[in-house]
Amino acid sequence: MYVVLRDANGVPILNENGFVQPVDANGQPIPLDEEGRPIDESLAVEVELGRLNVSRAPSQVLNRRLDEVVGLINSASALSLDPAGRLVLTVDGEQRTIDSPLENLAIYRALMTTGSIPGVTLDPALMSGLGHMADGQLTPEDYAAAAHFLAGAADKTTPISLDAVIYLNAMLGVTGSIEGPNGRSYVDYASFGYDRSDAYSGRMVEVLTPDGNGGWVTQTVDIFQAVFGGQNASAPTGAGAWTRAADDARAVINYLHQFEEPSHETHD
């Protein structure tokens, strides 16, 4: 799988001969042979999926993990989100973050294909405004939430790229309303916008930070400053904006993994 020319929704842009056009590390089209293969494959850029490669596994694998998530949600007394947008369940008075990559990927697939986590019966009054995940309608809120669940499924230290998102959707059967020139279906991200400052500035979290004497001290930090150095990043509407949202959530997860206080039990 190579990085290729794509439009604002991630749909491949074909070359004059009707082939998907791979690009080099600088984003420039590379020469292809008469069958559409790179003449010099060393110029092509491989798409890194990391543990998202599990998407190639039989669908039963994710189905089982989704069933586990649904069981946990339905047994919860409250549902919320952590600072990175992953689900936090309150069960028997204890909070559990859904940290498992497989379970986050299962939620991602469910939201992007059905607009819901099928089987959830938790009272919407206990869902902290997350009722859109159980309403059976594919809404902009579902698209936005799905970016965070994809981040929870990805490698913590590997940036999420646009090409990775599009290839992943194809492997998971996530389709949309756009038909590409290659006959495949693509998600319409045109209405999705993202601004990092709006998403994270002022969002506070307690973390453990070095005290300078070989120990650790609890500190409350602003995620926007701690993770992104206060540097804003916005993206045009479309698949690029959605990918930016997912990758920023991945960066937050990586930060929390290193520094968050061990106050929440994670469900792996």
Backbone torsions as a table, in degrees:
resi	resn	phi	psi	omega
1	MET	NA	123.1	-176.7
2	TYR	-110.3	156.0	168.5
3	VAL	-69.6	130.2	-176.1
4	VAL	-130.7	166.1	174.5
5	LEU	-64.8	132.4	-179.8
6	ARG	-139.1	155.5	175.1
7	ASP	-88.0	-170.3	-174.0
8	ALA	-65.2	-18.1	177.4
9	ASN	-101.9	6.6	179.2
10	GLY	86.2	4.3	179.9
11	VAL	-75.4	131.7	-179.4
12	PRO	-60.4	140.4	174.2
13	ILE	-98.9	117.4	-177.3
14	LEU	-79.2	152.4	176.4
15	ASN	-82.2	-176.5	-175.2
16	GLU	-63.8	-17.4	178.7
17	ASN	-98.9	5.8	176.6
18	GLY	84.7	16.2	179.6
19	PHE	-102.3	147.2	169.0
20	VAL	-60.2	135.4	-171.3
21	GLN	-105.1	102.8	172.8
22	PRO	-65.6	155.0	179.5
23	VAL	-126.3	162.3	178.5
24	ASP	-87.5	-172.5	-176.0
25	ALA	-64.6	-18.1	178.3
26	ASN	-98.2	6.7	179.5
27	GLY	81.3	12.7	-178.9
28	GLN	-94.4	138.7	178.7
29	PRO	-58.5	141.4	178.8
30	ILE	-108.0	152.2	-177.7
31	PRO	-63.7	141.5	178.9
32	LEU	-119.4	155.2	176.4
33	ASP	-84.7	-174.6	-175.2
34	GLU	-67.5	-12.9	177.6
35	GLU	-104.1	7.9	176.7
36	GLY	84.6	13.1	178.8
37	ARG	-95.3	148.1	176.0
38	PRO	-59.6	131.2	177.4
39	ILE	-67.0	-40.5	176.0
40	ASP	-118.2	97.2	-175.9
41	GLU	-64.7	-18.8	179.6
42	SER	-68.1	-17.2	178.6
43	LEU	-82.5	-22.7	-177.9
44	ALA	-74.3	150.9	-178.8
45	VAL	-106.5	118.2	179.0
46	GLU	-72.4	141.1	176.2
47	VAL	-86.1	127.0	-177.9
48	GLU	-95.1	115.6	178.4
49	LEU	-99.4	-23.1	-179.3
50	GLY	56.9	-133.3	-176.8
51	ARG	-73.3	-6.1	172.8
52	LEU	-68.9	-10.5	175.0
53	ASN	-61.0	-16.0	177.9
54	VAL	-61.6	-15.8	177.5
55	SER	-60.2	-19.7	178.3
56	ARG	-76.8	-13.4	-178.1
57	ALA	-67.9	159.2	177.2
58	PRO	-54.4	146.6	-175.1
59	SER	-60.2	-23.3	-180.0
60	GLN	-61.6	-28.8	-178.9
61	VAL	-61.3	-50.2	179.1
62	LEU	-71.5	-32.9	178.4
63	ASN	-59.6	-43.5	179.7
64	ARG	-63.7	-42.5	-178.9
65	ARG	-68.5	-34.5	176.8
66	LEU	-65.6	-39.1	177.2
67	ASP	-59.3	-39.6	178.8
68	GLU	-64.3	-42.6	178.8
69	VAL	-62.2	-45.5	-179.0
70	VAL	-59.7	-42.7	178.5
71	GLY	-60.0	-42.6	179.0
72	LEU	-65.6	-45.0	-179.4
73	ILE	-60.4	-45.1	-177.0
74	ASN	-68.5	-19.0	178.1
75	SER	-93.4	-2.6	-175.1
76	ALA	-81.2	157.0	173.4
77	SER	-99.8	-9.6	177.1
78	ALA	-162.5	152.1	179.6
79	LEU	-132.0	133.8	179.2
80	SER	-150.1	-171.5	179.6
81	LEU	-123.4	147.4	173.7
82	ASP	-83.8	177.3	-176.6
83	PRO	-60.5	-20.3	179.0
84	ALA	-95.3	0.4	177.5
85	GLY	90.1	11.6	175.8
86	ARG	-85.9	156.6	-178.0
87	LEU	-70.3	138.0	173.3
88	VAL	-121.8	122.8	-178.9
89	LEU	-108.3	138.2	171.5
90	THR	-101.3	113.5	-178.4
91	VAL	-127.7	123.1	-179.2
92	ASP	53.0	38.7	176.5
93	GLY	81.0	-2.1	179.8
94	GLU	-112.4	143.7	179.1
95	GLN	-93.6	137.2	178.6
96	ARG	-128.8	124.6	174.6
97	THR	-89.0	131.9	174.5
98	ILE	-75.3	98.4	-173.0
99	ASP	-104.6	-14.9	-175.9
100	SER	-64.1	126.1	176.8
101	PRO	-57.2	-41.4	-179.0
102	LEU	-65.0	-40.5	-179.0
103	GLU	-70.0	-38.0	176.0
104	ASN	-65.6	-38.2	178.1
105	LEU	-66.4	-37.8	177.9
106	ALA	-63.9	-41.2	177.4
107	ILE	-64.7	-43.6	178.7
108	TYR	-55.8	-50.9	-178.6
109	ARG	-60.3	-43.1	-178.7
110	ALA	-62.1	-47.6	-178.4
111	LEU	-64.0	-41.8	-175.9
112	MET	-75.4	-17.3	-179.9
113	THR	-105.4	-29.9	-176.7
114	THR	-123.8	-13.0	-176.2
115	GLY	76.9	10.6	-177.1
116	SER	-149.2	166.6	163.8
117	ILE	-101.0	98.1	-171.9
118	PRO	-58.0	136.7	176.5
119	GLY	96.3	-5.8	179.7
120	VAL	-72.7	126.3	-179.9
121	THR	-121.1	7.5	179.7
122	LEU	-59.8	138.2	178.6
123	ASP	-55.3	124.1	179.7
124	PRO	-53.9	-26.3	179.2
125	ALA	-65.4	-18.5	-179.6
126	LEU	-98.4	4.9	-170.5
127	MET	-101.9	8.6	173.5
128	SER	49.7	47.4	178.2
129	GLY	79.0	11.3	-178.2
130	LEU	-101.8	19.8	-179.4
131	GLY	-60.7	-21.2	178.3
132	HIS	-63.0	-17.7	179.1
133	MET	-80.9	-0.1	-178.8
134	ALA	-136.9	18.3	-175.3
135	ASP	-99.0	-2.4	177.3
136	GLY	74.6	10.4	-179.6
137	GLN	-119.6	131.3	177.8
138	LEU	-82.8	106.6	-172.7
139	THR	-118.3	167.4	174.9
140	PRO	-56.5	-32.4	178.0
141	GLU	-64.0	-36.0	177.9
142	ASP	-66.9	-43.0	178.1
143	TYR	-59.6	-44.1	-178.7
144	ALA	-64.6	-44.5	180.0
145	ALA	-64.9	-37.3	-177.1
146	ALA	-60.7	-31.5	178.6
147	ALA	-59.5	-37.9	-178.9
148	HIS	-73.9	-34.4	178.5
149	PHE	-71.7	-34.8	174.2
150	LEU	-62.9	-40.5	177.4
151	ALA	-59.5	-38.5	179.3
152	GLY	-68.9	-18.5	179.5
153	ALA	-92.7	-20.1	-173.1
154	ALA	-84.3	166.4	171.2
155	ASP	-59.4	136.2	-176.8
156	LYS	-65.3	-31.1	-173.4
157	THR	-105.9	1.8	-179.1
158	THR	-105.4	117.8	179.7
159	PRO	-55.9	144.3	177.3
160	ILE	-89.8	123.9	-178.2
161	SER	-104.6	161.3	177.3
162	LEU	-59.5	-44.0	-179.4
163	ASP	-62.8	-38.4	177.9
164	ALA	-61.2	-42.1	179.5
165	VAL	-61.7	-46.1	-176.4
166	ILE	-67.8	-43.3	177.5
167	TYR	-64.2	-39.4	178.9
168	LEU	-61.4	-45.6	178.6
169	ASN	-57.0	-41.4	179.8
170	ALA	-63.6	-40.9	-179.2
171	MET	-68.5	-32.5	-177.3
172	LEU	-89.8	-6.7	-177.7
173	GLY	78.3	24.7	176.4
174	VAL	-83.1	112.8	-176.9
175	THR	-114.8	177.7	-179.0
176	GLY	-154.8	-162.3	-173.5
177	SER	-93.0	-2.1	-178.5
178	ILE	-102.0	128.4	174.3
179	GLU	-99.0	120.8	-179.0
180	GLY	-79.0	168.3	179.6
181	PRO	-65.4	-15.7	177.6
182	ASN	-93.1	7.0	177.2
183	GLY	85.6	-2.6	-179.6
184	ARG	-89.2	160.4	-178.9
185	SER	-97.8	139.3	-177.4
186	TYR	-131.1	148.8	177.6
187	VAL	-69.8	139.4	175.8
188	ASP	-90.2	104.5	-179.6
189	TYR	-96.9	10.2	-168.5
190	ALA	-57.5	-33.1	-175.7
191	SER	-90.0	-1.2	-176.9
192	PHE	-86.6	127.4	175.6
193	GLY	-125.1	160.0	-176.7
194	TYR	-151.1	137.7	174.3
195	ASP	-137.6	120.3	-175.3
196	ARG	-60.3	-41.9	-179.2
197	SER	-61.3	-44.1	178.3
198	ASP	-61.6	-36.4	-175.8
199	ALA	-75.6	-35.5	-168.7
200	TYR	-127.4	-18.2	-178.2
201	SER	-63.0	128.9	-179.2
202	GLY	83.7	0.6	177.2
203	ARG	-85.3	111.6	-172.1
204	MET	-99.1	148.0	178.2
205	VAL	-148.7	145.3	176.6
206	GLU	-87.4	129.5	-178.7
207	VAL	-133.9	165.4	172.7
208	LEU	-98.8	122.6	-179.6
209	THR	-123.4	151.7	179.5
210	PRO	-59.2	139.1	-179.4
211	ASP	-95.3	1.5	179.5
212	GLY	86.9	-6.2	-179.1
213	ASN	-121.1	23.1	179.3
214	GLY	86.9	2.6	178.9
215	GLY	-115.2	-167.9	-177.9
216	TRP	-131.4	150.1	179.1
217	VAL	-134.8	143.7	177.8
218	THR	-76.1	132.8	-178.6
219	GLN	-142.2	142.9	174.9
220	THR	-95.4	123.3	-176.0
221	VAL	-125.0	156.5	174.1
222	ASP	-89.1	118.8	-177.7
223	ILE	-55.4	-39.3	-178.8
224	PHE	-58.5	-38.6	179.1
225	GLN	-80.9	-45.2	-172.7
226	ALA	-69.5	-39.6	-175.8
227	VAL	-92.4	-39.0	-171.3
228	PHE	-112.5	5.7	178.5
229	GLY	61.2	23.1	-179.7
230	GLY	74.5	8.6	-178.7
231	GLN	-87.6	119.3	179.7
232	ASN	-77.7	158.1	174.8
233	ALA	-152.4	124.7	175.0
234	SER	-122.0	165.9	-179.6
235	ALA	-141.9	148.5	175.3
236	PRO	-57.4	155.8	177.1
237	THR	-59.4	150.8	178.5
238	GLY	124.6	-166.0	-176.0
239	ALA	-64.4	-30.7	178.1
240	GLY	-65.2	-39.8	178.0
241	ALA	-66.0	-41.9	179.8
242	TRP	-64.2	-42.3	179.4
243	THR	-64.7	-39.3	177.1
244	ARG	-60.8	-43.2	179.0
245	ALA	-61.0	-42.8	-179.9
246	ALA	-66.0	-42.5	-177.3
247	ASP	-71.5	-34.6	175.6
248	ASP	-64.5	-40.2	177.0
249	ALA	-62.2	-38.5	176.6
250	ARG	-61.0	-42.5	179.1
251	ALA	-63.2	-37.8	178.0
252	VAL	-66.2	-42.9	178.1
253	ILE	-60.1	-42.7	179.3
254	ASN	-61.8	-40.8	178.4
255	TYR	-64.5	-47.3	-179.6
256	LEU	-62.0	-37.6	179.6
257	HIS	-59.8	-33.6	-177.8
258	GLN	-85.2	-33.9	-167.1
259	PHE	-125.6	-12.4	-174.9
260	GLU	-66.7	142.6	175.9
261	GLU	-61.6	141.9	-178.4
262	PRO	-78.0	58.5	-177.0
263	SER	-96.8	-18.6	-179.4
264	HIS	-111.4	129.1	172.8
265	GLU	-70.4	135.4	177.1
266	THR	-101.5	148.9	-179.5
267	HIS	-107.6	105.7	-177.3
268	ASP	-98.7	NA	NA
